[in-house]
């Protein structure tokens, strides 16, 4: 580690200590009050990454780094653990879970690395394979992680075409549920279809959360174009008129600007 990096990290720790001891706002914070702020910072980082905003990523990484140091400071006050213990623990975990780098285990590709990681993780912790998937994850991200983990032990389709057949099967079951008019069944089958689509995205090497967010941004940009270029209030326009502006937005707004 370079001296500049060490000095910068120690400077952040020192500033955090000073703020915790002197700033009324920082003195008042708890693990619970920081939690929601940290979640917000994570989403801001995710936005910056999707936008490929280098300065934004740098800024949000700094904000998150501050939060991590803040949590460690509060934990030290509670006599739970120190920042040094946090750093030592993650270093030991990384060494332990990468035996193909720090041991004599062979891993020829990414999948073998993942399998070794999950096997070691299971040996370290009690419970089933899926215990490591946080309950509070957004549903789409959770579905992806559940499928990814079970896939590492062979519980998944062998070919992409098989997954697509499953998607179509779930689509038919949703149509049948809609025809039945039973709301509970519709809700269940709609969830099954989404779960199958997430699995299909995984086989296509697509991040479904990121893909949907890009679609959200594209929709927002095109609708804002309609608002900006409509000759009168939208409530006074019909769908055909708005659709004309939508198609105009599709041709005028570049993919880079929208996505």
C-alpha positions as CSV (number, residue, x, y, z in Angstrom):
1,X,0.0,0.0,0.0
2,X,1.4,3.4,-0.9
3,X,2.1,6.0,1.7
4,X,-0.4,8.4,0.1
5,X,-3.2,5.8,0.3
6,X,-2.4,5.0,3.9
7,X,-2.3,8.7,4.8
8,X,-5.6,9.4,3.1
9,X,-7.3,6.6,4.9
10,X,-5.9,7.6,8.3
11,X,-7.0,11.2,7.5
12,X,-10.6,10.0,7.0
13,X,-10.5,8.1,10.2
14,X,-9.2,11.1,12.1
15,X,-11.9,13.4,10.6
16,X,-14.6,10.9,11.5
17,X,-13.3,10.8,15.1
18,X,-13.3,14.6,15.3
19,X,-16.8,14.9,13.8
20,X,-18.1,12.2,16.2
21,X,-16.7,14.1,19.2
22,X,-17.5,17.7,18.1
23,X,-20.3,17.9,15.6
24,X,-23.9,17.9,17.1
25,X,-25.3,16.0,14.1
26,X,-22.6,13.3,14.0
27,X,-22.7,12.9,17.8
28,X,-26.4,12.1,17.6
29,X,-26.2,9.4,14.9
30,X,-26.8,5.7,15.6
31,X,-26.5,2.5,13.6
32,X,-30.2,2.7,13.0
33,X,-30.2,6.3,11.8
34,X,-27.3,5.7,9.5
35,X,-28.9,2.5,8.0
36,X,-31.4,4.3,5.7
37,X,-28.8,6.9,4.7
38,X,-26.5,4.1,3.7
39,X,-29.1,2.5,1.5
40,X,-29.7,5.9,-0.2
41,X,-26.0,6.2,-0.8
42,X,-25.9,2.7,-2.3
43,X,-28.6,3.7,-4.8
44,X,-26.8,6.9,-5.7
45,X,-23.7,4.9,-6.4
46,X,-25.8,2.5,-8.5
47,X,-27.2,5.4,-10.5
48,X,-23.7,6.8,-11.1
49,X,-22.5,3.4,-12.3
50,X,-25.4,3.0,-14.7
51,X,-24.7,6.6,-16.0
52,X,-21.0,5.8,-16.3
53,X,-20.4,9.0,-14.4
54,X,-16.8,8.7,-13.3
55,X,-16.9,11.8,-11.0
56,X,-20.2,10.6,-9.6
57,X,-18.8,7.1,-8.8
58,X,-15.8,8.6,-7.1
59,X,-18.0,10.9,-5.0
60,X,-20.4,8.1,-4.0
61,X,-17.6,5.7,-3.1
62,X,-16.3,8.4,-0.8
63,X,-19.7,8.8,0.8
64,X,-19.9,5.0,1.3
65,X,-16.4,4.9,2.7
66,X,-17.4,7.5,5.2
67,X,-20.4,5.5,6.3
68,X,-18.3,2.4,6.8
69,X,-15.8,4.3,9.0
70,X,-18.8,5.8,10.8
71,X,-20.3,2.4,11.6
72,X,-16.9,1.1,12.9
73,X,-16.5,4.2,15.1
74,X,-20.0,3.6,16.7
75,X,-19.2,-0.1,17.1
76,X,-15.9,0.8,18.9
77,X,-17.9,3.1,21.3
78,X,-20.2,0.1,22.0
79,X,-17.1,-2.0,22.6
80,X,-18.2,-4.4,19.9
81,X,-15.1,-4.3,17.7
82,X,-12.6,-1.9,16.2
83,X,-12.0,-0.8,12.6
84,X,-8.7,-2.7,12.7
85,X,-10.7,-5.9,13.5
86,X,-13.0,-5.2,10.6
87,X,-10.2,-4.8,8.1
88,X,-8.3,-7.9,9.5
89,X,-11.5,-10.0,9.3
90,X,-12.2,-9.2,5.6
91,X,-8.5,-9.8,4.7
92,X,-8.6,-13.2,6.4
93,X,-11.9,-14.0,4.7
94,X,-10.6,-13.1,1.2
95,X,-7.5,-15.3,1.7
96,X,-9.6,-18.2,3.1
97,X,-12.1,-18.0,0.2
98,X,-9.4,-17.8,-2.5
99,X,-7.5,-21.0,-2.0
100,X,-6.7,-21.0,-5.7
101,X,-4.6,-17.9,-5.1
102,X,-3.4,-18.4,-1.5
103,X,-3.5,-22.2,-1.4
104,X,-3.1,-25.3,-3.5
105,X,-6.7,-25.5,-4.9
106,X,-7.1,-25.4,-8.7
107,X,-9.7,-23.1,-10.3
108,X,-9.6,-22.9,-14.1
109,X,-12.5,-20.6,-14.6
110,X,-15.0,-18.2,-13.0
111,X,-17.6,-20.9,-12.3
112,X,-15.1,-23.0,-10.3
113,X,-14.1,-20.0,-8.3
114,X,-17.8,-19.4,-7.5
115,X,-18.3,-23.0,-6.5
116,X,-15.3,-23.0,-4.3
117,X,-16.4,-19.7,-2.7
118,X,-19.9,-21.1,-1.9
119,X,-18.5,-24.4,-0.6
120,X,-16.1,-22.6,1.8
121,X,-18.8,-20.2,2.8
122,X,-21.2,-23.1,3.6
123,X,-18.4,-24.7,5.7
124,X,-18.0,-21.5,7.7
125,X,-21.6,-20.9,8.4
126,X,-24.4,-23.1,9.6
127,X,-27.6,-23.4,7.7
128,X,-28.6,-24.0,4.1
129,X,-27.2,-22.7,0.9
130,X,-29.7,-19.9,0.6
131,X,-29.2,-18.5,4.2
132,X,-26.7,-16.1,2.8
133,X,-29.2,-14.3,0.7
134,X,-30.4,-11.2,2.7
135,X,-34.1,-11.1,3.3
136,X,-34.2,-7.4,2.7
137,X,-32.9,-7.5,-0.9
138,X,-35.1,-6.0,-3.6
139,X,-37.2,-8.8,-5.0
140,X,-35.6,-8.9,-8.5
141,X,-32.1,-8.9,-7.1
142,X,-33.1,-11.6,-4.6
143,X,-34.5,-13.8,-7.3
144,X,-31.3,-13.4,-9.3
145,X,-29.1,-14.3,-6.3
146,X,-31.3,-17.3,-5.3
147,X,-31.1,-18.7,-8.8
148,X,-27.3,-18.0,-9.0
149,X,-26.6,-19.8,-5.7
150,X,-28.8,-22.9,-6.5
151,X,-27.3,-23.0,-10.0
152,X,-23.8,-23.4,-8.5
153,X,-24.8,-26.8,-7.1
154,X,-26.3,-27.9,-10.4
155,X,-30.0,-27.0,-9.7
156,X,-30.8,-25.3,-13.0
157,X,-31.5,-25.9,-16.7
158,X,-28.6,-27.0,-18.9
159,X,-29.5,-24.9,-22.0
160,X,-30.9,-21.4,-22.5
161,X,-33.6,-22.8,-24.8
162,X,-35.0,-24.8,-21.9
163,X,-35.3,-21.6,-19.8
164,X,-37.2,-19.9,-22.6
165,X,-39.6,-22.9,-22.8
166,X,-40.2,-22.4,-19.1
167,X,-40.9,-18.6,-19.6
168,X,-43.5,-19.5,-22.3
169,X,-45.0,-22.1,-20.0
170,X,-45.4,-19.5,-17.2
171,X,-46.9,-17.1,-19.7
172,X,-49.6,-19.6,-20.6
173,X,-50.3,-20.2,-16.9
174,X,-50.7,-16.5,-16.4
175,X,-53.2,-16.3,-19.2
176,X,-55.2,-19.1,-17.7
177,X,-55.2,-17.4,-14.3
178,X,-56.4,-14.1,-16.0
179,X,-59.2,-16.0,-17.7
180,X,-60.2,-17.5,-14.3
181,X,-60.5,-14.0,-12.8
182,X,-59.0,-15.2,-9.5
183,X,-56.8,-12.3,-8.3
184,X,-54.7,-14.5,-6.0
185,X,-53.9,-16.9,-8.8
186,X,-53.1,-14.0,-11.2
187,X,-50.7,-12.6,-8.6
188,X,-49.0,-16.0,-8.1
189,X,-48.6,-16.7,-11.8
190,X,-47.4,-13.2,-12.5
191,X,-44.7,-13.7,-9.9
192,X,-43.8,-17.1,-11.4
193,X,-43.4,-15.4,-14.8
194,X,-41.1,-12.6,-13.4
195,X,-39.0,-15.3,-11.7
196,X,-38.7,-17.2,-14.9
197,X,-37.7,-14.0,-16.8
198,X,-35.0,-13.2,-14.2
199,X,-33.7,-16.7,-14.8
200,X,-33.7,-16.2,-18.5
201,X,-31.8,-12.9,-18.1
202,X,-29.2,-14.8,-16.1
203,X,-28.7,-17.3,-18.8
204,X,-28.3,-14.4,-21.3
205,X,-25.7,-12.8,-19.1
206,X,-28.0,-9.8,-18.5
207,X,-28.4,-8.0,-15.2
208,X,-32.2,-7.7,-15.0
209,X,-32.1,-5.0,-12.4
210,X,-29.8,-2.8,-14.5
211,X,-31.7,-3.6,-17.7
212,X,-35.0,-2.6,-16.2
213,X,-33.4,0.6,-14.8
214,X,-32.1,1.5,-18.2
215,X,-35.6,0.9,-19.6
216,X,-37.0,3.2,-16.9
217,X,-34.6,6.0,-17.9
218,X,-35.4,5.5,-21.5
219,X,-39.2,5.8,-20.8
220,X,-38.6,8.8,-18.6
221,X,-36.6,10.6,-21.3
222,X,-39.1,9.9,-24.0
223,X,-42.1,10.9,-21.9
224,X,-40.3,14.1,-20.9
225,X,-39.8,14.9,-24.6
226,X,-43.6,14.5,-25.1
227,X,-44.2,16.9,-22.2
228,X,-41.7,19.4,-23.5
229,X,-42.9,19.3,-27.1
230,X,-46.7,18.9,-26.7
231,X,-48.6,21.9,-28.3
232,X,-51.1,21.9,-25.4
233,X,-51.6,20.2,-21.9
234,X,-51.3,16.4,-22.1
235,X,-54.7,16.1,-20.5
236,X,-56.1,17.7,-23.7
237,X,-54.2,15.4,-26.1
238,X,-55.3,11.9,-27.2
239,X,-53.1,8.8,-27.2
240,X,-52.5,8.9,-31.0
241,X,-51.1,12.5,-30.7
242,X,-48.9,11.5,-27.8
243,X,-47.7,8.4,-29.6
244,X,-46.6,10.5,-32.5
245,X,-44.4,12.5,-30.2
246,X,-43.2,9.3,-28.6
247,X,-42.0,8.0,-32.0
248,X,-40.4,11.4,-32.7
249,X,-38.5,11.1,-29.4
250,X,-37.3,7.6,-30.3
251,X,-35.7,9.0,-33.5
252,X,-34.3,12.2,-32.0
253,X,-33.0,11.0,-28.7
254,X,-29.8,9.0,-29.0
255,X,-29.4,5.7,-27.1
256,X,-26.4,7.1,-25.2
257,X,-28.4,10.1,-24.0
258,X,-31.4,8.0,-22.9
259,X,-29.6,5.0,-21.5
